[in-house]
Every structure is written in C-alpha cells, then in structure tokens.
C-alpha cells in the first residue's frame, strides 16, 4: 500500500480545469518529483493533497485512509505538511514564532520546544536568528524556515513546492542537501521543482504533467535520458 495515492484527480478553478484525471502514488520512503511547465497543475496537485483546494472528481488516500474530504488541519494531524511556493513565512513574526505555529497541532508544549531546538540544530542559521523577524531573512533563510516550520508537525509526508525558486545556485545546493538528509532520515517527500535536472537527480521516481494531465512517469534515473524529457525540460 502506497503512503499517498491519488486516483483520477480533477480540480477546477472557476471554469478552468487545472488538473484532469491525474493518478499517481508515493511509496513510503520515496522522493517523488512532479515536473512540468508553468500552469501544468503541479502546485494545484499539492494543494489538493493538503486539502487547500477541493477536488471536483477523484480520490485522495493517505496511509490507507480516504482524505478526499478531510479538513486541512486534520490532514496535518494525520501526517501531511506542506512547504508552499514562495515560502509564505509570517513576515512580521519572529523565526521562533513561525516554528511555534508549525507545531500548532501538537499537544505537548514540551515536545514542541524540544523539536524547535532540533530545528535550530538542523538549521543553525535559524538558531542564530531565532528572534529576528522572518521578513528580514534572506531568501534562502526563509526557505529553510518554511521547511522547518512544516517539519514541526512531524509529517510522514512532506510536500515541497518550488524550494529553489529565486535562490542563488549555492543556496539551492544547500537546500537540496537538506532535502536529501530529510529523506535519509525517513521523511517521504513529494517535490515540485523548476530545476528538473536537479530534482530528478535526487528523486526515486518522476511524473510529468502537461496542461493538468499526466503524460510521462517512471524511474527518475531512466527519465533523465528520455529524449522527450531531455528536449522539453532538461535543455537537451
């Protein structure tokens, strides 16, 4: 049984069909990548999984449980967390406040404090800036904060939406090193990423979306040499 299963998912925004008939799976322990052009439906797919948008058709299953109509906060409690496109940190709140918010579904204040300490160990720059307003952090630091905030709910499945967007290459490499470490530590990841070559190089499997529909899927290592992928997304 896959950790996440999406079956025949369709999502509309007004009269526009953003995702149509999409089916995919994410096995526990995997990193799975969604690639595609802007507007292909990648972010909409993640937002459907986290229940931030309502599917028109289809079924979403997490750890064997139907979450198609589950409330977003309950999905977080079940073990799904999202680091959104554009980071979306609380700019006027401190780093510490943002992390505390990430643990809002947790019952034990002591456990939340302990996990914040672990986040500062994993992301030392956040520890150095714990009392700094999140809006004054660099882009890379904000991305680290967005990931750390999502991890505060102790997710089994982490949804990452464009983690490299707008970042310098050296920071992108650092972010992807963190992603690799998280997966090595047991976190399953569904990744949307504009840098297709980098994402595919660090993922187990890849799905390609075009105009809201699935067009290709397979093992990432093999798809890196697929002529269709090379010409459309990898500059081959």
Secondary structure, 3 states (H helix, E strand, C coil): CCCEEEEEEEEEECCEEEEEEEEEEECCCCEEEEECCCCCCHHHHHHHHCCCCCCCEEEEEECCEECCCCCHHHHHHHCEEEECCCCCCCCCCEHHHHHHHHCCCCCCHHHHHHHHHHHHHHCHHHHHCCCCEHHHCCHHHHHHHHHHHHHCCCCCEEEEECCCCCCCHHHHHHHHHHHHHHHHCCCEEEEECCCHHHHHHCCCEEEEEECCEEEEEEEHHHHCCCHHHHHHHCCC
